[in-house]
């Protein structure tokens, strides 16, 4: 959440919960995979698209989703 708030314009911060839900849905559909969510330039503070990277894996306790970090999108 800290990376999201640091990179996304204030008016768009309420999107964090929706984006995390999207990440959760991707993790359920594709356990044991890596994936990212893209924030378009118009919602970022510096006007550069961002990729928020995650990894999901199936563990004994259930599905685990790990946040890896954020980087400028290519």
CNS distance restraints for C-alpha pairs under 8 A (distance, minus, plus):
assign (resid   1 and name CA) (resid   5 and name CA) 6.16 0.50 0.50
assign (resid   1 and name CA) (resid  16 and name CA) 7.28 0.50 0.50
assign (resid   2 and name CA) (resid   6 and name CA) 6.03 0.50 0.50
assign (resid   3 and name CA) (resid   7 and name CA) 6.14 0.50 0.50
assign (resid   3 and name CA) (resid  69 and name CA) 7.70 0.50 0.50
assign (resid   3 and name CA) (resid  70 and name CA) 6.93 0.50 0.50
assign (resid   4 and name CA) (resid   8 and name CA) 5.77 0.50 0.50
assign (resid   4 and name CA) (resid  13 and name CA) 7.45 0.50 0.50
assign (resid   4 and name CA) (resid  16 and name CA) 6.99 0.50 0.50
assign (resid   5 and name CA) (resid   9 and name CA) 7.55 0.50 0.50
assign (resid   5 and name CA) (resid  10 and name CA) 7.51 0.50 0.50
assign (resid   5 and name CA) (resid  13 and name CA) 6.23 0.50 0.50
assign (resid   7 and name CA) (resid  44 and name CA) 5.61 0.50 0.50
assign (resid   7 and name CA) (resid  45 and name CA) 5.59 0.50 0.50
assign (resid   7 and name CA) (resid  46 and name CA) 7.54 0.50 0.50
assign (resid   8 and name CA) (resid  12 and name CA) 6.39 0.50 0.50
assign (resid   8 and name CA) (resid  13 and name CA) 6.28 0.50 0.50
assign (resid   8 and name CA) (resid  39 and name CA) 7.92 0.50 0.50
assign (resid   8 and name CA) (resid  43 and name CA) 5.75 0.50 0.50
assign (resid   8 and name CA) (resid  44 and name CA) 4.34 0.50 0.50
assign (resid   8 and name CA) (resid  45 and name CA) 5.42 0.50 0.50
assign (resid   9 and name CA) (resid  13 and name CA) 6.52 0.50 0.50
assign (resid   9 and name CA) (resid  43 and name CA) 5.60 0.50 0.50
assign (resid   9 and name CA) (resid  44 and name CA) 5.46 0.50 0.50
assign (resid   9 and name CA) (resid  45 and name CA) 5.12 0.50 0.50
assign (resid  12 and name CA) (resid  16 and name CA) 7.92 0.50 0.50
assign (resid  12 and name CA) (resid  43 and name CA) 6.39 0.50 0.50
assign (resid  14 and name CA) (resid  18 and name CA) 7.83 0.50 0.50
assign (resid  15 and name CA) (resid  19 and name CA) 6.09 0.50 0.50
assign (resid  16 and name CA) (resid  20 and name CA) 6.09 0.50 0.50
assign (resid  17 and name CA) (resid  21 and name CA) 6.21 0.50 0.50
assign (resid  18 and name CA) (resid  22 and name CA) 6.30 0.50 0.50
assign (resid  19 and name CA) (resid  23 and name CA) 6.23 0.50 0.50
assign (resid  19 and name CA) (resid  37 and name CA) 7.50 0.50 0.50
assign (resid  20 and name CA) (resid  24 and name CA) 6.17 0.50 0.50
assign (resid  21 and name CA) (resid  25 and name CA) 6.25 0.50 0.50
assign (resid  22 and name CA) (resid  26 and name CA) 6.28 0.50 0.50
assign (resid  23 and name CA) (resid  27 and name CA) 6.17 0.50 0.50
assign (resid  23 and name CA) (resid  36 and name CA) 7.85 0.50 0.50
assign (resid  23 and name CA) (resid  37 and name CA) 7.20 0.50 0.50
assign (resid  23 and name CA) (resid  54 and name CA) 7.83 0.50 0.50
assign (resid  24 and name CA) (resid  28 and name CA) 6.27 0.50 0.50
assign (resid  24 and name CA) (resid  65 and name CA) 7.46 0.50 0.50
assign (resid  25 and name CA) (resid  29 and name CA) 6.27 0.50 0.50
assign (resid  26 and name CA) (resid  30 and name CA) 5.99 0.50 0.50
assign (resid  26 and name CA) (resid  35 and name CA) 7.89 0.50 0.50
assign (resid  27 and name CA) (resid  31 and name CA) 5.24 0.50 0.50
assign (resid  27 and name CA) (resid  32 and name CA) 7.94 0.50 0.50
assign (resid  27 and name CA) (resid  33 and name CA) 7.50 0.50 0.50
assign (resid  27 and name CA) (resid  55 and name CA) 7.81 0.50 0.50
assign (resid  27 and name CA) (resid  56 and name CA) 5.51 0.50 0.50
assign (resid  27 and name CA) (resid  57 and name CA) 7.90 0.50 0.50
assign (resid  27 and name CA) (resid  63 and name CA) 7.80 0.50 0.50
assign (resid  27 and name CA) (resid  65 and name CA) 6.85 0.50 0.50
assign (resid  28 and name CA) (resid  63 and name CA) 7.36 0.50 0.50
assign (resid  30 and name CA) (resid  56 and name CA) 7.69 0.50 0.50
assign (resid  31 and name CA) (resid  56 and name CA) 5.38 0.50 0.50
assign (resid  31 and name CA) (resid  57 and name CA) 5.14 0.50 0.50
assign (resid  31 and name CA) (resid  58 and name CA) 5.96 0.50 0.50
assign (resid  31 and name CA) (resid  63 and name CA) 7.17 0.50 0.50
assign (resid  32 and name CA) (resid  55 and name CA) 7.20 0.50 0.50
assign (resid  32 and name CA) (resid  56 and name CA) 5.09 0.50 0.50
assign (resid  32 and name CA) (resid  57 and name CA) 3.96 0.50 0.50
assign (resid  32 and name CA) (resid  58 and name CA) 6.12 0.50 0.50
assign (resid  33 and name CA) (resid  55 and name CA) 5.75 0.50 0.50
assign (resid  33 and name CA) (resid  56 and name CA) 5.43 0.50 0.50
assign (resid  33 and name CA) (resid  57 and name CA) 6.70 0.50 0.50
assign (resid  34 and name CA) (resid  53 and name CA) 7.41 0.50 0.50
assign (resid  34 and name CA) (resid  54 and name CA) 5.75 0.50 0.50
assign (resid  34 and name CA) (resid  55 and name CA) 4.25 0.50 0.50
assign (resid  34 and name CA) (resid  56 and name CA) 6.30 0.50 0.50
assign (resid  35 and name CA) (resid  53 and name CA) 5.91 0.50 0.50
assign (resid  35 and name CA) (resid  54 and name CA) 5.43 0.50 0.50
assign (resid  35 and name CA) (resid  55 and name CA) 6.29 0.50 0.50
assign (resid  36 and name CA) (resid  51 and name CA) 5.94 0.50 0.50
assign (resid  36 and name CA) (resid  52 and name CA) 5.24 0.50 0.50
assign (resid  36 and name CA) (resid  53 and name CA) 4.20 0.50 0.50
assign (resid  36 and name CA) (resid  54 and name CA) 5.79 0.50 0.50
assign (resid  37 and name CA) (resid  51 and name CA) 5.60 0.50 0.50
assign (resid  37 and name CA) (resid  52 and name CA) 5.19 0.50 0.50
assign (resid  37 and name CA) (resid  53 and name CA) 6.63 0.50 0.50
assign (resid  38 and name CA) (resid  49 and name CA) 6.88 0.50 0.50
assign (resid  38 and name CA) (resid  50 and name CA) 5.62 0.50 0.50
assign (resid  38 and name CA) (resid  51 and name CA) 4.62 0.50 0.50
assign (resid  38 and name CA) (resid  52 and name CA) 6.39 0.50 0.50
assign (resid  38 and name CA) (resid  73 and name CA) 7.48 0.50 0.50
assign (resid  39 and name CA) (resid  43 and name CA) 6.67 0.50 0.50
assign (resid  39 and name CA) (resid  44 and name CA) 6.90 0.50 0.50
assign (resid  39 and name CA) (resid  49 and name CA) 5.50 0.50 0.50
assign (resid  39 and name CA) (resid  50 and name CA) 5.09 0.50 0.50
assign (resid  39 and name CA) (resid  51 and name CA) 6.46 0.50 0.50
assign (resid  39 and name CA) (resid  52 and name CA) 7.92 0.50 0.50
assign (resid  40 and name CA) (resid  44 and name CA) 6.83 0.50 0.50
assign (resid  40 and name CA) (resid  48 and name CA) 7.35 0.50 0.50
assign (resid  40 and name CA) (resid  49 and name CA) 4.68 0.50 0.50
assign (resid  40 and name CA) (resid  50 and name CA) 6.81 0.50 0.50
assign (resid  41 and name CA) (resid  46 and name CA) 7.70 0.50 0.50
assign (resid  41 and name CA) (resid  47 and name CA) 4.52 0.50 0.50
assign (resid  41 and name CA) (resid  48 and name CA) 4.62 0.50 0.50
assign (resid  41 and name CA) (resid  49 and name CA) 4.27 0.50 0.50
assign (resid  41 and name CA) (resid  50 and name CA) 7.49 0.50 0.50
assign (resid  42 and name CA) (resid  47 and name CA) 5.95 0.50 0.50
assign (resid  42 and name CA) (resid  48 and name CA) 7.92 0.50 0.50
assign (resid  42 and name CA) (resid  49 and name CA) 7.92 0.50 0.50
assign (resid  43 and name CA) (resid  47 and name CA) 7.21 0.50 0.50
assign (resid  44 and name CA) (resid  48 and name CA) 6.32 0.50 0.50
assign (resid  44 and name CA) (resid  49 and name CA) 6.70 0.50 0.50
assign (resid  44 and name CA) (resid  50 and name CA) 7.51 0.50 0.50
assign (resid  48 and name CA) (resid  72 and name CA) 6.55 0.50 0.50
assign (resid  48 and name CA) (resid  73 and name CA) 7.46 0.50 0.50
assign (resid  49 and name CA) (resid  72 and name CA) 5.91 0.50 0.50
assign (resid  49 and name CA) (resid  73 and name CA) 5.26 0.50 0.50
assign (resid  50 and name CA) (resid  70 and name CA) 6.63 0.50 0.50
assign (resid  50 and name CA) (resid  71 and name CA) 5.65 0.50 0.50
assign (resid  50 and name CA) (resid  72 and name CA) 4.51 0.50 0.50
assign (resid  50 and name CA) (resid  73 and name CA) 4.82 0.50 0.50
assign (resid  51 and name CA) (resid  70 and name CA) 5.54 0.50 0.50
assign (resid  51 and name CA) (resid  71 and name CA) 5.44 0.50 0.50
assign (resid  51 and name CA) (resid  72 and name CA) 6.10 0.50 0.50
assign (resid  51 and name CA) (resid  73 and name CA) 5.27 0.50 0.50
assign (resid  52 and name CA) (resid  67 and name CA) 7.84 0.50 0.50
assign (resid  52 and name CA) (resid  68 and name CA) 7.62 0.50 0.50
assign (resid  52 and name CA) (resid  69 and name CA) 5.83 0.50 0.50
assign (resid  52 and name CA) (resid  70 and name CA) 4.46 0.50 0.50
assign (resid  52 and name CA) (resid  71 and name CA) 6.80 0.50 0.50
assign (resid  53 and name CA) (resid  67 and name CA) 6.23 0.50 0.50
assign (resid  53 and name CA) (resid  68 and name CA) 5.31 0.50 0.50
assign (resid  53 and name CA) (resid  69 and name CA) 5.48 0.50 0.50
assign (resid  53 and name CA) (resid  70 and name CA) 6.17 0.50 0.50
assign (resid  54 and name CA) (resid  65 and name CA) 6.83 0.50 0.50
assign (resid  54 and name CA) (resid  66 and name CA) 5.51 0.50 0.50
assign (resid  54 and name CA) (resid  67 and name CA) 4.51 0.50 0.50
assign (resid  54 and name CA) (resid  68 and name CA) 5.25 0.50 0.50
assign (resid  54 and name CA) (resid  69 and name CA) 7.40 0.50 0.50
assign (resid  55 and name CA) (resid  65 and name CA) 5.82 0.50 0.50
assign (resid  55 and name CA) (resid  66 and name CA) 5.15 0.50 0.50
assign (resid  55 and name CA) (resid  67 and name CA) 6.58 0.50 0.50
assign (resid  55 and name CA) (resid  68 and name CA) 7.03 0.50 0.50
assign (resid  56 and name CA) (resid  63 and name CA) 7.03 0.50 0.50
assign (resid  56 and name CA) (resid  64 and name CA) 5.60 0.50 0.50
assign (resid  56 and name CA) (resid  65 and name CA) 4.37 0.50 0.50
assign (resid  56 and name CA) (resid  66 and name CA) 6.12 0.50 0.50
assign (resid  57 and name CA) (resid  63 and name CA) 5.89 0.50 0.50
assign (resid  57 and name CA) (resid  64 and name CA) 5.35 0.50 0.50
assign (resid  57 and name CA) (resid  65 and name CA) 6.58 0.50 0.50
assign (resid  58 and name CA) (resid  62 and name CA) 5.77 0.50 0.50
assign (resid  58 and name CA) (resid  63 and name CA) 4.58 0.50 0.50
assign (resid  58 and name CA) (resid  64 and name CA) 6.15 0.50 0.50
assign (resid  59 and name CA) (resid  63 and name CA) 5.90 0.50 0.50
assign (resid  59 and name CA) (resid  64 and name CA) 6.60 0.50 0.50
